[in-house]
């Protein structure tokens, strides 16, 4: 039975490998050692290109839209304006003006 003891070695350094008889021999940690660094390098360059691409897009794109805090301020302002309009429309003066306007329109039509 062969077991790996990877905690005793760093990447690319020899690691201890136990054989069935209990003896140890030094072996490379990764059998395809030549291909692994190329794969890691390729992955890093892909990630680096993606980060650069997203950074360029984020910096060149304008700040269209609102952030969460701006939405909150806008919502509070809209609620305040709606409350003010409701108070004005339900006041006695405006109610009497609207009633007079509707009566004049009905007299002209009728």
DRENKOLKOL-675307 format. One record per residue: residue in one letter; chain; x, y, z of N, C-alpha, C, O in turn. Coordinates in steps of 0.1 Angstrom, whole numbers, plus 5000, padded with zeros to 4 digits. Example, Ala and Ser with C-alpha at 12.3 -4.5 7.8 and 13.67 -1.06 7.14 Angstrom:
# DRENKOLKOL-675307
+-----+-------+------+------+------+------+------+------+------+------+------+------+------+------+
! res ! chain !  n.x !  n.y !  n.z ! ca.x ! ca.y ! ca.z !  c.x !  c.y !  c.z !  o.x !  o.y !  o.z !
+-----+-------+------+------+------+------+------+------+------+------+------+------+------+------+
!   a !     A ! 5132 ! 4943 ! 5078 ! 5123 ! 4955 ! 5078 ! 5132 ! 4967 ! 5078 ! 5142 ! 4967 ! 5085 !
!   s !     A ! 5128 ! 4978 ! 5071 ! 5137 ! 4989 ! 5071 ! 5129 ! 5000 ! 5079 ! 5134 ! 5011 ! 5080 !
+-----+-------+------+------+------+------+------+------+------+------+------+------+------+------+
This chain:
# DRENKOLKOL-675307
+-----+-------+------+------+------+------+------+------+------+------+------+------+------+------+
! res ! chain !  n.x !  n.y !  n.z ! ca.x ! ca.y ! ca.z !  c.x !  c.y !  c.z !  o.x !  o.y !  o.z !
+-----+-------+------+------+------+------+------+------+------+------+------+------+------+------+
!   x !     A ! 5008 ! 4988 ! 5000 ! 5000 ! 5000 ! 5000 ! 5009 ! 5012 ! 5000 ! 5019 ! 5013 ! 5008 !
!   x !     A ! 5005 ! 5022 ! 4991 ! 5013 ! 5034 ! 4990 ! 5005 ! 5046 ! 4995 ! 4994 ! 5048 ! 4990 !
!   x !     A ! 5010 ! 5054 ! 5004 ! 5003 ! 5066 ! 5008 ! 5011 ! 5078 ! 5007 ! 5024 ! 5077 ! 5007 !
!   x !     A ! 5005 ! 5089 ! 5004 ! 5012 ! 5102 ! 5002 ! 5013 ! 5110 ! 5015 ! 5003 ! 5109 ! 5023 !
!   x !     A ! 5024 ! 5116 ! 5018 ! 5025 ! 5125 ! 5029 ! 5029 ! 5139 ! 5024 ! 5040 ! 5143 ! 5025 !
!   x !     A ! 5019 ! 5146 ! 5019 ! 5021 ! 5158 ! 5012 ! 5025 ! 5169 ! 5022 ! 5031 ! 5179 ! 5018 !
!   x !     A ! 5021 ! 5168 ! 5035 ! 5024 ! 5179 ! 5044 ! 5038 ! 5181 ! 5047 ! 5042 ! 5191 ! 5053 !
!   x !     A ! 5047 ! 5171 ! 5044 ! 5061 ! 5172 ! 5047 ! 5069 ! 5179 ! 5036 ! 5081 ! 5181 ! 5037 !
!   x !     A ! 5062 ! 5183 ! 5025 ! 5070 ! 5189 ! 5014 ! 5062 ! 5200 ! 5008 ! 5050 ! 5201 ! 5010 !
!   x !     A ! 5069 ! 5209 ! 5002 ! 5063 ! 5221 ! 4995 ! 5061 ! 5217 ! 4981 ! 5066 ! 5207 ! 4976 !
!   x !     A ! 5055 ! 5226 ! 4974 ! 5052 ! 5224 ! 4959 ! 5065 ! 5222 ! 4952 ! 5074 ! 5230 ! 4952 !
!   x !     A ! 5066 ! 5210 ! 4945 ! 5078 ! 5208 ! 4937 ! 5090 ! 5202 ! 4944 ! 5100 ! 5198 ! 4938 !
!   x !     A ! 5089 ! 5201 ! 4957 ! 5100 ! 5195 ! 4965 ! 5097 ! 5180 ! 4967 ! 5086 ! 5176 ! 4966 !
!   x !     A ! 5108 ! 5172 ! 4970 ! 5105 ! 5158 ! 4973 ! 5097 ! 5156 ! 4985 ! 5098 ! 5164 ! 4995 !
!   x !     A ! 5088 ! 5147 ! 4984 ! 5079 ! 5143 ! 4996 ! 5082 ! 5129 ! 5000 ! 5086 ! 5121 ! 4992 !
!   x !     A ! 5078 ! 5126 ! 5012 ! 5080 ! 5112 ! 5017 ! 5069 ! 5104 ! 5012 ! 5057 ! 5107 ! 5013 !
!   x !     A ! 5073 ! 5092 ! 5007 ! 5063 ! 5082 ! 5003 ! 5065 ! 5069 ! 5010 ! 5076 ! 5064 ! 5009 !
!   x !     A ! 5055 ! 5064 ! 5016 ! 5057 ! 5052 ! 5024 ! 5053 ! 5040 ! 5015 ! 5043 ! 5040 ! 5009 !
!   x !     A ! 5062 ! 5030 ! 5016 ! 5059 ! 5017 ! 5008 ! 5052 ! 5007 ! 5017 ! 5050 ! 5010 ! 5029 !
!   x !     A ! 5049 ! 4996 ! 5011 ! 5042 ! 4986 ! 5019 ! 5050 ! 4980 ! 5030 ! 5044 ! 4976 ! 5041 !
!   x !     A ! 5063 ! 4980 ! 5029 ! 5071 ! 4975 ! 5040 ! 5074 ! 4985 ! 5050 ! 5080 ! 4982 ! 5060 !
!   x !     A ! 5069 ! 4998 ! 5049 ! 5071 ! 5008 ! 5059 ! 5083 ! 5017 ! 5056 ! 5085 ! 5027 ! 5063 !
!   x !     A ! 5091 ! 5013 ! 5046 ! 5102 ! 5022 ! 5043 ! 5098 ! 5034 ! 5035 ! 5087 ! 5035 ! 5030 !
!   x !     A ! 5107 ! 5044 ! 5036 ! 5104 ! 5057 ! 5029 ! 5113 ! 5059 ! 5017 ! 5125 ! 5055 ! 5018 !
!   x !     A ! 5108 ! 5065 ! 5007 ! 5117 ! 5069 ! 4996 ! 5113 ! 5083 ! 4991 ! 5101 ! 5086 ! 4992 !
!   x !     A ! 5122 ! 5091 ! 4987 ! 5119 ! 5104 ! 4982 ! 5114 ! 5104 ! 4968 ! 5120 ! 5098 ! 4959 !
!   x !     A ! 5102 ! 5110 ! 4966 ! 5096 ! 5111 ! 4952 ! 5091 ! 5125 ! 4950 ! 5090 ! 5132 ! 4959 !
!   x !     A ! 5089 ! 5128 ! 4937 ! 5084 ! 5141 ! 4934 ! 5069 ! 5141 ! 4939 ! 5062 ! 5131 ! 4938 !
!   x !     A ! 5065 ! 5152 ! 4943 ! 5051 ! 5154 ! 4948 ! 5041 ! 5152 ! 4937 ! 5030 ! 5146 ! 4939 !
!   x !     A ! 5044 ! 5157 ! 4925 ! 5034 ! 5157 ! 4914 ! 5041 ! 5149 ! 4903 ! 5052 ! 5153 ! 4898 !
!   x !     A ! 5035 ! 5138 ! 4898 ! 5042 ! 5130 ! 4887 ! 5043 ! 5138 ! 4874 ! 5054 ! 5137 ! 4868 !
!   x !     A ! 5034 ! 5147 ! 4871 ! 5035 ! 5155 ! 4858 ! 5040 ! 5169 ! 4862 ! 5033 ! 5179 ! 4859 !
!   x !     A ! 5051 ! 5169 ! 4868 ! 5057 ! 5181 ! 4874 ! 5059 ! 5192 ! 4863 ! 5057 ! 5204 ! 4866 !
!   x !     A ! 5062 ! 5188 ! 4851 ! 5065 ! 5198 ! 4840 ! 5053 ! 5205 ! 4835 ! 5053 ! 5216 ! 4831 !
!   x !     A ! 5041 ! 5198 ! 4836 ! 5029 ! 5204 ! 4830 ! 5022 ! 5212 ! 4841 ! 5015 ! 5222 ! 4837 !
!   x !     A ! 5023 ! 5210 ! 4853 ! 5015 ! 5217 ! 4863 ! 5019 ! 5232 ! 4864 ! 5009 ! 5240 ! 4865 !
!   x !     A ! 5031 ! 5236 ! 4865 ! 5034 ! 5250 ! 4865 ! 5029 ! 5257 ! 4853 ! 5025 ! 5269 ! 4854 !
!   x !     A ! 5029 ! 5251 ! 4841 ! 5024 ! 5258 ! 4829 ! 5009 ! 5260 ! 4831 ! 5003 ! 5270 ! 4827 !
!   x !     A ! 5002 ! 5250 ! 4836 ! 4987 ! 5251 ! 4838 ! 4984 ! 5262 ! 4848 ! 4975 ! 5270 ! 4847 !
!   x !     A ! 4992 ! 5262 ! 4859 ! 4990 ! 5273 ! 4869 ! 4993 ! 5286 ! 4863 ! 4986 ! 5296 ! 4866 !
!   x !     A ! 5003 ! 5287 ! 4855 ! 5007 ! 5300 ! 4849 ! 4996 ! 5304 ! 4839 ! 4993 ! 5316 ! 4839 !
!   x !     A ! 4991 ! 5295 ! 4832 ! 4980 ! 5298 ! 4822 ! 4967 ! 5303 ! 4830 ! 4961 ! 5312 ! 4826 !
!   x !     A ! 4964 ! 5296 ! 4841 ! 4952 ! 5300 ! 4849 ! 4954 ! 5314 ! 4855 ! 4945 ! 5322 ! 4855 !
!   x !     A ! 4966 ! 5317 ! 4860 ! 4969 ! 5330 ! 4865 ! 4968 ! 5341 ! 4855 ! 4962 ! 5351 ! 4857 !
!   x !     A ! 4973 ! 5338 ! 4843 ! 4972 ! 5348 ! 4832 ! 4958 ! 5351 ! 4828 ! 4954 ! 5362 ! 4825 !
!   x !     A ! 4950 ! 5340 ! 4828 ! 4935 ! 5342 ! 4824 ! 4928 ! 5350 ! 4835 ! 4920 ! 5359 ! 4832 !
!   x !     A ! 4931 ! 5347 ! 4848 ! 4925 ! 5355 ! 4858 ! 4930 ! 5369 ! 4858 ! 4922 ! 5379 ! 4860 !
!   x !     A ! 4943 ! 5371 ! 4855 ! 4948 ! 5385 ! 4855 ! 4941 ! 5393 ! 4843 ! 4938 ! 5404 ! 4845 !
!   x !     A ! 4940 ! 5386 ! 4831 ! 4933 ! 5393 ! 4820 ! 4919 ! 5396 ! 4823 ! 4914 ! 5407 ! 4820 !
!   x !     A ! 4912 ! 5387 ! 4830 ! 4898 ! 5390 ! 4834 ! 4897 ! 5401 ! 4844 ! 4888 ! 5410 ! 4843 !
!   x !     A ! 4906 ! 5402 ! 4853 ! 4906 ! 5413 ! 4863 ! 4908 ! 5426 ! 4856 ! 4902 ! 5436 ! 4859 !
!   x !     A ! 4918 ! 5427 ! 4847 ! 4921 ! 5439 ! 4840 ! 4909 ! 5443 ! 4831 ! 4906 ! 5455 ! 4831 !
!   x !     A ! 4903 ! 5433 ! 4825 ! 4891 ! 5436 ! 4816 ! 4880 ! 5442 ! 4825 ! 4874 ! 5453 ! 4821 !
!   x !     A ! 4877 ! 5436 ! 4836 ! 4866 ! 5442 ! 4845 ! 4870 ! 5455 ! 4850 ! 4861 ! 5464 ! 4852 !
!   x !     A ! 4882 ! 5457 ! 4854 ! 4887 ! 5470 ! 4859 ! 4885 ! 5481 ! 4848 ! 4880 ! 5492 ! 4851 !
!   x !     A ! 4889 ! 5478 ! 4836 ! 4887 ! 5488 ! 4825 ! 4872 ! 5491 ! 4822 ! 4869 ! 5502 ! 4821 !
!   x !     A ! 4864 ! 5481 ! 4823 ! 4850 ! 5483 ! 4820 ! 4844 ! 5491 ! 4832 ! 4836 ! 5500 ! 4829 !
!   x !     A ! 4848 ! 5488 ! 4844 ! 4842 ! 5496 ! 4855 ! 4847 ! 5510 ! 4855 ! 4839 ! 5519 ! 4859 !
!   x !     A ! 4859 ! 5513 ! 4851 ! 4864 ! 5527 ! 4851 ! 4859 ! 5535 ! 4839 ! 4857 ! 5547 ! 4840 !
!   x !     A ! 4856 ! 5529 ! 4828 ! 4851 ! 5536 ! 4816 ! 4836 ! 5538 ! 4816 ! 4831 ! 5547 ! 4810 !
!   x !     A ! 4829 ! 5529 ! 4823 ! 4815 ! 5531 ! 4823 ! 4811 ! 5542 ! 4833 ! 4816 ! 5543 ! 4844 !
!   x !     A ! 4801 ! 5550 ! 4828 ! 4797 ! 5561 ! 4837 ! 4789 ! 5556 ! 4848 ! 4785 ! 5544 ! 4849 !
!   x !     A ! 4786 ! 5565 ! 4858 ! 4779 ! 5561 ! 4869 ! 4764 ! 5563 ! 4867 ! 4758 ! 5572 ! 4872 !
!   x !     A ! 4758 ! 5555 ! 4858 ! 4744 ! 5555 ! 4855 ! 4736 ! 5548 ! 4866 ! 4740 ! 5538 ! 4871 !
!   x !     A ! 4725 ! 5554 ! 4870 ! 4717 ! 5548 ! 4880 ! 4720 ! 5554 ! 4894 ! 4729 ! 5562 ! 4895 !
!   x !     A ! 4713 ! 5548 ! 4903 ! 4715 ! 5553 ! 4917 ! 4720 ! 5541 ! 4926 ! 4718 ! 5529 ! 4923 !
!   x !     A ! 4727 ! 5545 ! 4936 ! 4731 ! 5535 ! 4946 ! 4720 ! 5533 ! 4956 ! 4710 ! 5539 ! 4955 !
!   x !     A ! 4722 ! 5524 ! 4965 ! 4712 ! 5521 ! 4975 ! 4708 ! 5533 ! 4984 ! 4696 ! 5535 ! 4987 !
!   x !     A ! 4718 ! 5540 ! 4988 ! 4715 ! 5552 ! 4996 ! 4708 ! 5563 ! 4988 ! 4699 ! 5569 ! 4994 !
!   x !     A ! 4711 ! 5564 ! 4976 ! 4703 ! 5574 ! 4967 ! 4689 ! 5569 ! 4965 ! 4680 ! 5577 ! 4965 !
!   x !     A ! 4687 ! 5556 ! 4964 ! 4673 ! 5551 ! 4963 ! 4666 ! 5554 ! 4976 ! 4654 ! 5558 ! 4975 !
!   x !     A ! 4672 ! 5552 ! 4987 ! 4665 ! 5555 ! 5000 ! 4661 ! 5570 ! 5001 ! 4650 ! 5573 ! 5005 !
!   x !     A ! 4670 ! 5579 ! 4998 ! 4667 ! 5593 ! 4998 ! 4656 ! 5596 ! 4988 ! 4647 ! 5604 ! 4991 !
!   x !     A ! 4657 ! 5591 ! 4976 ! 4647 ! 5593 ! 4966 ! 4633 ! 5588 ! 4970 ! 4623 ! 5595 ! 4968 !
!   x !     A ! 4633 ! 5577 ! 4977 ! 4620 ! 5571 ! 4981 ! 4614 ! 5580 ! 4993 ! 4602 ! 5582 ! 4993 !
!   x !     A ! 4622 ! 5584 ! 5002 ! 4617 ! 5593 ! 5013 ! 4612 ! 5606 ! 5007 ! 4602 ! 5611 ! 5011 !
!   x !     A ! 4619 ! 5612 ! 4997 ! 4615 ! 5624 ! 4991 ! 4602 ! 5622 ! 4984 ! 4593 ! 5631 ! 4985 !
!   x !     A ! 4600 ! 5611 ! 4977 ! 4588 ! 5608 ! 4970 ! 4576 ! 5606 ! 4979 ! 4565 ! 5611 ! 4977 !
!   x !     A ! 4579 ! 5600 ! 4990 ! 4568 ! 5598 ! 5001 ! 4564 ! 5611 ! 5007 ! 4552 ! 5614 ! 5009 !
!   x !     A ! 4574 ! 5620 ! 5009 ! 4571 ! 5633 ! 5015 ! 4563 ! 5641 ! 5005 ! 4553 ! 5648 ! 5009 !
!   x !     A ! 4566 ! 5641 ! 4992 ! 4559 ! 5648 ! 4982 ! 4545 ! 5643 ! 4980 ! 4535 ! 5651 ! 4979 !
!   x !     A ! 4543 ! 5630 ! 4981 ! 4530 ! 5624 ! 4980 ! 4521 ! 5628 ! 4992 ! 4509 ! 5630 ! 4990 !
!   x !     A ! 4527 ! 5628 ! 5004 ! 4519 ! 5632 ! 5016 ! 4515 ! 5647 ! 5015 ! 4504 ! 5650 ! 5018 !
!   x !     A ! 4524 ! 5655 ! 5010 ! 4521 ! 5669 ! 5008 ! 4509 ! 5671 ! 4998 ! 4500 ! 5679 ! 5000 !
!   x !     A ! 4510 ! 5664 ! 4986 ! 4499 ! 5665 ! 4976 ! 4486 ! 5660 ! 4982 ! 4476 ! 5666 ! 4979 !
!   x !     A ! 4487 ! 5649 ! 4989 ! 4474 ! 5644 ! 4995 ! 4468 ! 5654 ! 5005 ! 4456 ! 5656 ! 5005 !
!   x !     A ! 4476 ! 5660 ! 5013 ! 4471 ! 5670 ! 5022 ! 4465 ! 5682 ! 5015 ! 4455 ! 5687 ! 5019 !
!   x !     A ! 4472 ! 5686 ! 5004 ! 4467 ! 5698 ! 4996 ! 4453 ! 5694 ! 4989 ! 4444 ! 5702 ! 4990 !
!   x !     A ! 4453 ! 5682 ! 4983 ! 4441 ! 5679 ! 4976 ! 4429 ! 5676 ! 4985 ! 4418 ! 5679 ! 4981 !
!   x !     A ! 4431 ! 5671 ! 4997 ! 4420 ! 5669 ! 5006 ! 4417 ! 5681 ! 5015 ! 4408 ! 5680 ! 5023 !
!   x !     A ! 4423 ! 5692 ! 5013 ! 4419 ! 5704 ! 5021 ! 4406 ! 5710 ! 5015 ! 4402 ! 5707 ! 5004 !
!   x !     A ! 4399 ! 5717 ! 5024 ! 4386 ! 5723 ! 5021 ! 4386 ! 5732 ! 5009 ! 4377 ! 5732 ! 5000 !
!   x !     A ! 4397 ! 5741 ! 5008 ! 4398 ! 5750 ! 4997 ! 4399 ! 5743 ! 4983 ! 4392 ! 5746 ! 4974 !
!   x !     A ! 4408 ! 5733 ! 4982 ! 4410 ! 5726 ! 4970 ! 4397 ! 5718 ! 4967 ! 4393 ! 5717 ! 4955 !
!   x !     A ! 4391 ! 5712 ! 4977 ! 4379 ! 5704 ! 4974 ! 4368 ! 5713 ! 4969 ! 4361 ! 5709 ! 4959 !
!   x !     A ! 4366 ! 5725 ! 4974 ! 4356 ! 5734 ! 4969 ! 4359 ! 5738 ! 4955 ! 4350 ! 5740 ! 4947 !
!   x !     A ! 4372 ! 5741 ! 4952 ! 4376 ! 5745 ! 4938 ! 4373 ! 5734 ! 4928 ! 4368 ! 5736 ! 4917 !
!   x !     A ! 4377 ! 5721 ! 4932 ! 4374 ! 5710 ! 4923 ! 4359 ! 5708 ! 4921 ! 4355 ! 5704 ! 4910 !
!   x !     A ! 4351 ! 5709 ! 4931 ! 4337 ! 5708 ! 4930 ! 4331 ! 5718 ! 4921 ! 4323 ! 5715 ! 4912 !
!   x !     A ! 4336 ! 5731 ! 4922 ! 4331 ! 5741 ! 4913 ! 4335 ! 5739 ! 4899 ! 4327 ! 5741 ! 4890 !
!   x !     A ! 4347 ! 5734 ! 4897 ! 4352 ! 5731 ! 4883 ! 4344 ! 5720 ! 4877 ! 4340 ! 5721 ! 4865 !
!   x !     A ! 4341 ! 5710 ! 4884 ! 4333 ! 5699 ! 4879 ! 4318 ! 5703 ! 4876 ! 4313 ! 5699 ! 4866 !
!   x !     A ! 4313 ! 5712 ! 4885 ! 4299 ! 5716 ! 4882 ! 4298 ! 5725 ! 4870 ! 4289 ! 5724 ! 4862 !
!   x !     A ! 4308 ! 5734 ! 4868 ! 4309 ! 5742 ! 4856 ! 4310 ! 5733 ! 4843 ! 4304 ! 5736 ! 4833 !
!   x !     A ! 4318 ! 5723 ! 4844 ! 4320 ! 5714 ! 4832 ! 4307 ! 5707 ! 4829 ! 4304 ! 5705 ! 4818 !
!   x !     A ! 4300 ! 5703 ! 4840 ! 4287 ! 5696 ! 4837 ! 4276 ! 5705 ! 4832 ! 4268 ! 5701 ! 4824 !
!   x !     A ! 4276 ! 5718 ! 4836 ! 4267 ! 5727 ! 4831 ! 4269 ! 5730 ! 4816 ! 4260 ! 5732 ! 4808 !
!   x !     A ! 4282 ! 5731 ! 4812 ! 4286 ! 5734 ! 4798 ! 4282 ! 5722 ! 4790 ! 4278 ! 5723 ! 4778 !
!   x !     A ! 4284 ! 5710 ! 4795 ! 4281 ! 5698 ! 4787 ! 4266 ! 5695 ! 4787 ! 4261 ! 5689 ! 4777 !
!   x !     A ! 4259 ! 5699 ! 4797 ! 4245 ! 5695 ! 4798 ! 4235 ! 5703 ! 4793 ! 4223 ! 5700 ! 4794 !
+-----+-------+------+------+------+------+------+------+------+------+------+------+------+------+
